Amino acid sequence: MSWVGALAPWLPVILVLILSAVAVALAGTASHPVVRQLGMSTIVLLGGLAVAATVWQARNAANQINANLAATEQVNALEDQLTKLKESIRRRTISADTATKLADYLRPFGVHKVVVSCLPNDIEAYHYATEIVNVLKSANWDARGPETTTIFGDIKSMSINVYDSGTKNGSDTMKILLAGLAKSGIPYQSRVPPSEALPEGETVELFIGEKPSQPGIPGPTEAAR
């Protein structure tokens, strides 16, 4: 920092001190009109400089505050973008504790048939579907898959898409499974199956769609093309 920059914060104080000294000196001089007029002009000039310096300091401080606020907003925006980027590349998974909790809940209800599927060429969805199959099998359910299918369309969702071909109000398998997913904190979405899907009665299918991607970040199936 230069000596000018170091002196700037004290400039109003220095000018006031000089102004006071001039006023005292003027008071001790002869009352000649010319001397008094010169002294008053000096006082006015120094007073104006002091006020100007104070205004300059205030504006400089305000500009610094605005710059700090802008920098903070930029940092917050970058952190938000980083969070979204981490979310977009995070692989869906079921933790060991969650898997145990879900299996323990489902096991007492006996054997239920469930099909787990995902889109072709979606490695991330296939891994997640495999984890779900393993959890259901550990609960002694008749879990089949992961199978690959396009019958449910191009669904982009972090949740498990649950389809039921049972009764209008949902089969027992559906009700038990949804309750287990909810208690275990696993995201799911109950959906109506296409007319050509799930031809067998009392069959529940869990479909793992493509994970949504952030703008500018390709999804797994897009990257495979």
C-alpha positions as CSV (number, residue, x, y, z in Angstrom):
1,M,0.0,0.0,0.0
2,S,1.4,3.4,-0.9
3,W,1.8,6.3,1.5
4,V,-1.1,8.0,-0.1
5,G,-3.3,5.0,0.5
6,A,-2.2,4.8,4.1
7,L,-2.8,8.5,4.6
8,A,-6.2,8.6,3.0
9,P,-8.2,7.4,6.1
10,W,-6.7,10.1,8.2
11,L,-7.1,12.9,5.6
12,P,-10.3,14.4,7.1
13,V,-8.7,14.5,10.6
14,I,-5.6,16.1,9.3
15,L,-7.6,18.8,7.5
16,V,-9.6,19.5,10.6
17,L,-6.4,19.9,12.7
18,I,-5.0,22.3,10.1
19,L,-8.3,24.1,10.0
20,S,-8.2,24.5,13.8
21,A,-4.5,25.7,13.7
22,V,-5.3,28.3,11.1
23,A,-8.3,29.5,13.2
24,V,-6.2,29.8,16.3
25,A,-3.4,31.6,14.4
26,L,-6.0,34.0,12.8
27,A,-7.4,34.8,16.2
28,G,-3.9,35.8,17.4
29,T,-3.1,38.1,14.4
30,A,-3.9,41.7,14.0
31,S,-7.3,42.5,12.8
32,H,-6.2,43.8,9.4
33,P,-9.0,43.3,6.9
34,V,-6.7,41.7,4.3
35,V,-5.2,39.3,6.8
36,R,-8.5,38.4,8.2
37,Q,-10.0,37.9,4.7
38,L,-7.1,35.7,3.7
39,G,-7.5,33.7,6.9
40,M,-11.2,33.2,6.4
41,S,-10.7,32.1,2.8
42,T,-8.1,29.5,4.1
43,I,-10.6,28.2,6.7
44,V,-13.3,27.9,4.1
45,L,-11.0,26.1,1.7
46,L,-9.7,23.7,4.3
47,G,-13.3,23.1,5.6
48,G,-14.4,22.3,2.1
49,L,-11.5,19.9,1.6
50,A,-12.4,18.2,4.9
51,V,-16.0,17.7,3.8
52,A,-15.0,16.5,0.4
53,A,-12.5,14.0,1.9
54,T,-15.2,12.7,4.3
55,V,-17.7,12.3,1.4
56,W,-15.0,10.5,-0.7
57,Q,-14.3,8.1,2.2
58,A,-18.0,7.4,2.6
59,R,-18.4,6.6,-1.1
60,N,-15.2,4.5,-1.1
61,A,-16.6,2.5,1.9
62,A,-19.9,2.0,0.2
63,N,-18.2,0.8,-3.0
64,Q,-16.2,-1.7,-1.0
65,I,-19.3,-2.9,0.7
66,N,-21.1,-3.3,-2.6
67,A,-18.0,-5.2,-4.0
68,N,-18.0,-7.5,-1.0
69,L,-21.7,-8.2,-1.5
70,A,-21.2,-8.9,-5.2
71,A,-18.4,-11.3,-4.4
72,T,-20.5,-13.1,-1.8
73,E,-23.3,-13.5,-4.3
74,Q,-20.9,-14.9,-6.8
75,V,-19.5,-17.4,-4.2
76,N,-23.0,-18.5,-3.3
77,A,-23.9,-19.0,-7.0
78,L,-20.8,-21.0,-7.6
79,E,-21.5,-23.2,-4.5
80,D,-25.1,-23.7,-5.8
81,Q,-23.7,-24.8,-9.2
82,L,-21.2,-27.1,-7.5
83,T,-24.0,-28.7,-5.4
84,K,-26.1,-29.3,-8.6
85,L,-23.0,-30.8,-10.3
86,K,-22.3,-33.2,-7.5
87,E,-26.0,-34.2,-7.5
88,S,-25.9,-34.8,-11.2
89,I,-22.9,-37.1,-11.0
90,R,-23.9,-38.9,-7.8
91,R,-24.8,-42.5,-8.4
92,R,-28.1,-43.7,-6.9
93,T,-27.5,-46.2,-4.2
94,I,-29.0,-47.9,-1.2
95,S,-26.9,-47.8,2.0
96,A,-26.3,-50.9,4.0
97,D,-28.4,-49.6,6.9
98,T,-31.3,-48.7,4.5
99,A,-31.1,-52.0,2.8
100,T,-31.3,-53.9,6.1
101,K,-34.2,-51.7,7.3
102,L,-36.2,-52.4,4.1
103,A,-35.5,-56.1,4.1
104,D,-36.5,-56.4,7.8
105,Y,-39.7,-54.7,7.1
106,L,-40.7,-56.8,4.0
107,R,-39.6,-60.2,5.3
108,P,-42.5,-60.9,7.7
109,F,-45.1,-60.5,4.9
110,G,-43.9,-63.6,3.1
111,V,-43.0,-64.1,-0.5
112,H,-44.2,-61.6,-3.1
113,K,-43.4,-61.4,-6.7
114,V,-41.7,-58.3,-8.0
115,V,-40.0,-57.5,-11.3
116,V,-37.2,-54.9,-11.4
117,S,-36.2,-53.3,-14.7
118,C,-34.4,-50.3,-16.3
119,L,-33.7,-48.8,-19.6
120,P,-31.1,-50.5,-21.9
121,N,-27.6,-49.0,-22.0
122,D,-28.0,-47.1,-18.7
123,I,-25.3,-48.4,-16.5
124,E,-26.1,-46.2,-13.5
125,A,-29.7,-47.3,-13.5
126,Y,-28.7,-50.9,-13.9
127,H,-26.5,-50.8,-10.9
128,Y,-29.3,-49.2,-8.8
129,A,-31.8,-51.8,-10.1
130,T,-29.3,-54.6,-9.1
131,E,-29.1,-53.2,-5.5
132,I,-32.9,-53.2,-5.3
133,V,-33.1,-56.8,-6.5
134,N,-30.6,-57.8,-3.9
135,V,-32.5,-56.1,-1.1
136,L,-35.8,-57.8,-2.1
137,K,-34.1,-61.2,-2.4
138,S,-32.6,-60.8,1.1
139,A,-36.2,-60.2,2.3
140,N,-37.1,-63.6,0.7
141,W,-39.2,-62.0,-2.0
142,D,-39.5,-63.4,-5.5
143,A,-37.5,-60.6,-7.1
144,R,-36.6,-60.9,-10.8
145,G,-34.2,-58.8,-12.8
146,P,-32.8,-56.4,-13.5
147,E,-34.5,-56.6,-16.9
148,T,-34.1,-54.0,-19.6
149,T,-37.2,-52.5,-21.2
150,T,-38.4,-49.4,-23.1
151,I,-42.1,-50.2,-22.5
152,F,-42.4,-47.5,-19.8
153,G,-41.0,-44.7,-22.0
154,D,-38.2,-42.3,-21.4
155,I,-38.7,-41.5,-17.8
156,K,-36.2,-39.2,-16.1
157,S,-36.5,-39.5,-12.3
158,M,-34.3,-40.1,-9.3
159,S,-37.1,-42.1,-7.7
160,I,-38.1,-45.7,-8.1
161,N,-41.1,-45.9,-10.5
162,V,-43.6,-48.4,-9.2
163,Y,-46.2,-50.0,-11.5
164,D,-49.0,-52.3,-10.4
165,S,-51.2,-54.5,-12.5
166,G,-53.3,-55.7,-9.6
167,T,-56.7,-54.3,-8.4
168,K,-57.9,-50.7,-8.9
169,N,-56.9,-49.8,-5.3
170,G,-53.5,-51.5,-5.5
171,S,-52.5,-55.0,-4.8
172,D,-51.2,-56.2,-1.4
173,T,-47.7,-56.4,-2.8
174,M,-47.9,-52.8,-3.9
175,K,-49.2,-51.6,-0.5
176,I,-46.6,-53.5,1.4
177,L,-43.8,-52.4,-0.9
178,L,-44.7,-48.7,-0.9
179,A,-45.0,-48.7,2.9
180,G,-41.5,-50.3,3.2
181,L,-40.0,-47.8,0.8
182,A,-41.6,-44.9,2.7
183,K,-40.4,-46.2,6.1
184,S,-36.9,-46.7,4.7
185,G,-36.7,-43.2,3.2
186,I,-36.2,-44.5,-0.4
187,P,-37.7,-42.1,-3.0
188,Y,-40.5,-43.7,-5.1
189,Q,-43.2,-42.7,-7.5
190,S,-46.4,-44.7,-8.0
191,R,-47.4,-44.8,-11.6
192,V,-50.1,-46.2,-13.9
193,P,-48.7,-48.9,-16.2
194,P,-49.2,-48.9,-19.9
195,S,-52.0,-51.2,-21.1
196,E,-49.5,-53.6,-22.7
197,A,-47.3,-53.8,-19.6
198,L,-47.6,-56.3,-16.7
199,P,-49.9,-58.9,-18.3
200,E,-49.8,-61.1,-15.3
201,G,-52.1,-60.4,-12.4
202,E,-50.8,-59.3,-9.0
203,T,-47.4,-58.3,-10.5
204,V,-45.6,-55.2,-9.3
205,E,-42.7,-53.8,-11.4
206,L,-40.1,-51.4,-10.2
207,F,-38.7,-49.4,-13.1
208,I,-35.5,-47.4,-12.7
209,G,-35.6,-44.5,-15.2
210,E,-32.8,-42.3,-16.4
211,K,-31.4,-40.0,-13.8
212,P,-32.2,-36.3,-14.7
213,S,-29.1,-34.4,-15.8
214,Q,-28.3,-30.8,-15.2
215,P,-28.1,-28.5,-18.2
216,G,-24.9,-29.0,-20.1
217,I,-24.2,-32.3,-18.3
218,P,-25.1,-35.4,-20.4
219,G,-27.1,-38.2,-18.9
220,P,-25.9,-41.8,-19.0
221,T,-27.8,-42.8,-22.1
222,E,-26.9,-39.6,-23.8
223,A,-23.2,-40.2,-23.2
224,A,-23.6,-43.8,-24.6
225,R,-24.9,-42.5,-27.9
